[in-house]
Amino acid sequence: MIQRIHAQAIAVSLGLAMLFQAGCAGRSETASFYILSPVAEPELQMKNISGDSTVSIGISPVSLPKYLKKSQIVTRTGSNELHLAEFDRWAGKIEEDIGRVIAENLANLLVTDRVFSYPLMEAIALDYTIKMDISRFDGELGGEVELIVRWAIFDRQGNIVYGVKSTHLIEPAKGAGYADMVAAQSRTLASLSRQLAEAILKLSDS
């Protein structure tokens, strides 16, 4: 009788332990979602486009390598090895986020509200269209972020009026987390935006 009670107690204990483990196994880590951000207006402002507020600028859809068009944030773990973060993801499409941030940066730099990213640019008569082909926009977690992009500026008729230029930017993450990496990526876009703004200013002054 005592042996039977003891065996039942062991069985109940094992059952509870299995239920506890199943419950723990069923819990998944909470995902974090990130967006790129423009630099604050006072940090970026340069000057108006020759005082002409009617000049319209469009940011064409950004071209990205297929490996970057993921919901997961991509980091480098070696020269030829990538890591896709399972629980650290982009809140939207990264290519659209890049276009939005550059448009906002340019609007602040050039003190104009006539900078449009895709798809809104499709409905606007544009004086200049900026096209970008990004071949690298990643980095090592806790290390450096690299942005490699070729870009050109086109006029209303679709002729290249500035470029094709190649820009290679490196920015330290200043921290070991994914939020630090995304912040560094945002800073590289700010630096790129300055180059684009300077090119637009040269065109508008010519």
N, C-alpha and C positions, 0 to 999 in steps of 0.2 A: 504493500500500500504506500509506504513512504517512498519507495523507489519510483512508483507511478507518479506521485505528486511532484517528486523531484524532476522527473523527465518532462512533465507538463510545464513546470516552471522554466526549464531550459528552453523548451519549444516556444513558449510565450516570449521569453527574452530574445531569442533569435529572431522571432517574427517582428518584434518591435524594432530591433536593430536594423533589419532589412528595410522596414518601412521608413525609418529615419534616413538611411542611406539613399533610398529611392527619392525621398523628398529633397535631399541635398543635391542629388544628381539632376533633378528636374529644374533646379534654379539656374538661370543663365545670367551671365554677367551683363550689366546694363551698358548699352551702347552709348557712346558720346558722339555728337554731331557737330561739325565745324563749318564755318563760312570764312571766306577771305574778306578783308575789310579795307576800305580806303583810308588813307592817312588823313588826320584831322586837318580841316581847312586852313587854319593859320600856319601850319607847318609847310603847306604846299604852295600857297598863293604866289604867283609870279606877277602877271599883268594881263590886262584885257587884250584880246586879239586886235591890236591897232585901233581900239575903241569901237570896233565894228561888231555889234551884237547880233548881226544877221548871219554871220558865217556859221554854217552847220557842219558838224563832224560826225561821222558814223564809225562805229567799231564793228567790223565784219565778224561773223562767227569765227572763233579762234580754232585753228587746226592743232590737234594734239595727237601724240602717238596713242595707239590703241591701249597700251598698258596703263596709261594715265586716266583713261575714260572709265574708271571704276568707281563704285560707291565707296570702296575702302581707300583709306589714305595709303599711298605707296611710299615706302622708304627704301634706302639702299643699305644692304648688309655686306656688300662687297662690290668689287669692280663690275662683276657680271651677275650679281644676285640681288633680287628684289624681295621685299616683304610686304604683303598686303595685310593691313591691320583689320582683324575681325571685328573689333568693338570700337574702332575709331574711324568714323566715316564722314564723308561730305554730306551736308544737309541737302544739297541739290546737285545739278550737273556742274562739274568743275569748270568746263569750258565756258558756260554761261556766267558763272561767278567771276571768272577772269575778265570777261568783257564788261560786266557791270562795274567792277572795281576800277578798271582803267578809265571807263567813261566818267565815273564820279571823280577820279583823280584829275582828269583833264578839265572837267568843268570847274574844279576848284583852282587849278593852276592858271587857267586862262580866263577865269572870272566870267564865265558864260553858262547859260543853261541850255545851250544848243549843242550838246554832245549826247549822242544816242547810241545805245548798244542794241544788238539783235534781240528780239524781232522788231522793236519799235522803229529802228532805222529804216525798215522796209517801206514805211509810209511817209518818209520825209525826203524832200528834195535836198540832197547833200552837196556841199561844196567840196568836201574832202572825205575820202573813205580810207580807213586804216585797216590793212590786212596783216595778220600775224600768223606765222607758222612756228609753233613751239616744239622743239625737239627734246628738251629736258626741263622738267619742273619738279624736282624731288631732292632728296638729300638723305643724309644719315641722321637718324634720331639722336639728338643731343650734339650734333656736329654742325655741318654747314649745308645750306640749301643752295642749289644751283638752278639758274634760269638761263637757258639758251634759246634764243628766238631770232628769226629772220622776219623783217617787217618792211613794208613799203606803204607810201601814201599815194592815193589815186585821186584824180580830179573828177568832175562831173561826167566827162566823156570816157572815163575808164582808163586814162593814160597815167602811167607812173610819173609823178611829179617830184617825188622824193624817195630815194632808196634805190635798190634794195639794200638794207642795212642789216648787219648781224650784231646782236648784243649778247654778251656773256656776263652774267652777274652772279656773284657769290656773296652770301649773307650768313653770318653765324646765327645759330638758333637761339643762343643766350639762355638755354635751359634744356632739360632732358625730356620734356613731355611733348605730346602731340600738339597741344595748344601753342607751345613755344615754336614748334616747326611751322605751323600755319601762320603765326605772326611774322616769322622770318620770310615766308613766301609772300605775304602781303607787303613787306618792305621791299622785296625785289620788284614787285609790280609798281610800287611808288617810284623807284629809281627808273624803271622803264618808262613810266608815264612822264617823267621829267624830260627824257630824251625825245619822246613823241611831241610834247608840248613845245620844246625848243624848235623842232622841225616845223611845226605848224606856224609858229611865230615867224620863222624865216620866210615861209611861203607867203604869209599874209603881208609881210613887209616888202616883198619883192615887187 
